[in-house]
Amino acid sequence: MPKIRSSADLRNNYNEISTFCHDYAEPVFITKNGKGDLAVMSIETYEALTSRFELYVKLQEGLDDVAAGRTRPWKDVKAELLNHWGRE
């Protein structure tokens, strides 16, 4: 269940909200005038989400390459790697 707090709560209860974000690794959604305004989260949670998003982007790029036929045979890639690194 999402945790939703008002901007006044953020101002008046910063430490409580910060502790929640760190302890549960979840964002707290902040409202302003009754409408969603911000998502507050710990740096660790933000970095984890960013890393996961970047991985998903790379995976999608790979899937797009396969769908478009931008692939190479494994034997060619293996030969190139062995030539570059000089070992088997």
CYANA upper distance limits for C-alpha pairs under 8 A (distance plus 0.5 A):
  2 PRO  CA     27 PRO  CA      8.36
  2 PRO  CA     28 VAL  CA      7.61
  2 PRO  CA     29 PHE  CA      7.92
  3 LYS  CA     27 PRO  CA      7.85
  3 LYS  CA     28 VAL  CA      5.59
  3 LYS  CA     29 PHE  CA      6.66
  4 ILE  CA     28 VAL  CA      6.28
  4 ILE  CA     29 PHE  CA      5.17
  4 ILE  CA     30 ILE  CA      6.40
  4 ILE  CA     31 THR  CA      7.76
  5 ARG  CA      9 ASP  CA      6.51
  5 ARG  CA     10 LEU  CA      7.53
  5 ARG  CA     28 VAL  CA      7.49
  5 ARG  CA     29 PHE  CA      6.68
  5 ARG  CA     30 ILE  CA      5.53
  5 ARG  CA     31 THR  CA      6.76
  6 SER  CA     10 LEU  CA      6.96
  6 SER  CA     30 ILE  CA      5.72
  6 SER  CA     31 THR  CA      5.17
  6 SER  CA     32 LYS  CA      6.73
  6 SER  CA     34 GLY  CA      8.04
  7 SER  CA     11 ARG  CA      6.79
  7 SER  CA     30 ILE  CA      6.24
  7 SER  CA     31 THR  CA      6.23
  7 SER  CA     32 LYS  CA      6.12
  8 ALA  CA     12 ASN  CA      6.53
  9 ASP  CA     13 ASN  CA      5.85
  9 ASP  CA     14 TYR  CA      7.86
 10 LEU  CA     14 TYR  CA      5.54
 10 LEU  CA     17 ILE  CA      7.40
 10 LEU  CA     30 ILE  CA      7.94
 13 ASN  CA     17 ILE  CA      6.85
 14 TYR  CA     18 SER  CA      6.49
 15 ASN  CA     19 THR  CA      6.51
 16 GLU  CA     20 PHE  CA      6.75
 17 ILE  CA     21 CYS  CA      6.75
 17 ILE  CA     28 VAL  CA      7.83
 18 SER  CA     22 HIS  CA      6.78
 18 SER  CA     41 MET  CA      8.22
 18 SER  CA     42 SER  CA      7.82
 19 THR  CA     23 ASP  CA      6.38
 20 PHE  CA     24 TYR  CA      6.35
 20 PHE  CA     25 ALA  CA      8.22
 20 PHE  CA     26 GLU  CA      8.20
 21 CYS  CA     25 ALA  CA      5.79
 21 CYS  CA     26 GLU  CA      5.84
 21 CYS  CA     27 PRO  CA      6.39
 21 CYS  CA     28 VAL  CA      7.38
 21 CYS  CA     40 VAL  CA      8.19
 21 CYS  CA     41 MET  CA      5.94
 21 CYS  CA     42 SER  CA      6.13
 22 HIS  CA     26 GLU  CA      8.09
 22 HIS  CA     41 MET  CA      8.17
 22 HIS  CA     42 SER  CA      6.21
 25 ALA  CA     41 MET  CA      7.88
 25 ALA  CA     42 SER  CA      7.46
 25 ALA  CA     44 GLU  CA      8.29
 25 ALA  CA     45 THR  CA      6.20
 26 GLU  CA     41 MET  CA      6.85
 26 GLU  CA     42 SER  CA      8.41
 26 GLU  CA     45 THR  CA      7.58
 27 PRO  CA     39 ALA  CA      6.45
 27 PRO  CA     40 VAL  CA      5.75
 27 PRO  CA     41 MET  CA      4.89
 27 PRO  CA     42 SER  CA      8.05
 28 VAL  CA     39 ALA  CA      6.15
 28 VAL  CA     40 VAL  CA      5.63
 28 VAL  CA     41 MET  CA      6.93
 29 PHE  CA     36 GLY  CA      7.47
 29 PHE  CA     37 ASP  CA      8.01
 29 PHE  CA     38 LEU  CA      6.27
 29 PHE  CA     39 ALA  CA      4.98
 29 PHE  CA     40 VAL  CA      6.76
 30 ILE  CA     36 GLY  CA      6.61
 30 ILE  CA     37 ASP  CA      6.22
 30 ILE  CA     38 LEU  CA      5.47
 30 ILE  CA     39 ALA  CA      6.55
 30 ILE  CA     40 VAL  CA      7.75
 31 THR  CA     35 LYS  CA      5.51
 31 THR  CA     36 GLY  CA      4.88
 31 THR  CA     37 ASP  CA      5.58
 31 THR  CA     38 LEU  CA      7.33
 32 LYS  CA     36 GLY  CA      6.90
 32 LYS  CA     37 ASP  CA      6.31
 41 MET  CA     45 THR  CA      6.79
 41 MET  CA     46 TYR  CA      7.00
 42 SER  CA     46 TYR  CA      6.76
 43 ILE  CA     47 GLU  CA      6.56
 44 GLU  CA     48 ALA  CA      6.66
 45 THR  CA     49 LEU  CA      6.65
 46 TYR  CA     50 THR  CA      6.57
 47 GLU  CA     51 SER  CA      6.53
 48 ALA  CA     52 ARG  CA      6.63
 49 LEU  CA     53 PHE  CA      6.58
 50 THR  CA     54 GLU  CA      6.67
 51 SER  CA     55 LEU  CA      6.74
 52 ARG  CA     56 TYR  CA      6.75
 53 PHE  CA     57 VAL  CA      6.74
 54 GLU  CA     58 LYS  CA      6.84
 55 LEU  CA     59 LEU  CA      6.64
 56 TYR  CA     60 GLN  CA      6.57
 57 VAL  CA     61 GLU  CA      6.70
 58 LYS  CA     62 GLY  CA      6.79
 59 LEU  CA     63 LEU  CA      6.76
 60 GLN  CA     64 ASP  CA      6.52
 61 GLU  CA     65 ASP  CA      6.67
 62 GLY  CA     66 VAL  CA      6.81
 63 LEU  CA     67 ALA  CA      6.65
 64 ASP  CA     68 ALA  CA      6.59
 65 ASP  CA     69 GLY  CA      6.59
 65 ASP  CA     70 ARG  CA      5.33
 65 ASP  CA     71 THR  CA      7.28
 66 VAL  CA     70 ARG  CA      6.22
 66 VAL  CA     71 THR  CA      6.59
 72 ARG  CA     76 ASP  CA      7.41
 72 ARG  CA     77 VAL  CA      7.41
 73 PRO  CA     77 VAL  CA      7.09
 74 TRP  CA     78 LYS  CA      6.41
 75 LYS  CA     79 ALA  CA      6.57
 76 ASP  CA     80 GLU  CA      6.71
 77 VAL  CA     81 LEU  CA      6.68
 78 LYS  CA     82 LEU  CA      6.59
 79 ALA  CA     83 ASN  CA      6.52
 80 GLU  CA     84 HIS  CA      6.60
 81 LEU  CA     85 TRP  CA      6.45
 81 LEU  CA     86 GLY  CA      8.34
 82 LEU  CA     86 GLY  CA      5.61
 82 LEU  CA     87 ARG  CA      5.93
 82 LEU  CA     88 GLU  CA      6.63
 83 ASN  CA     87 ARG  CA      8.02
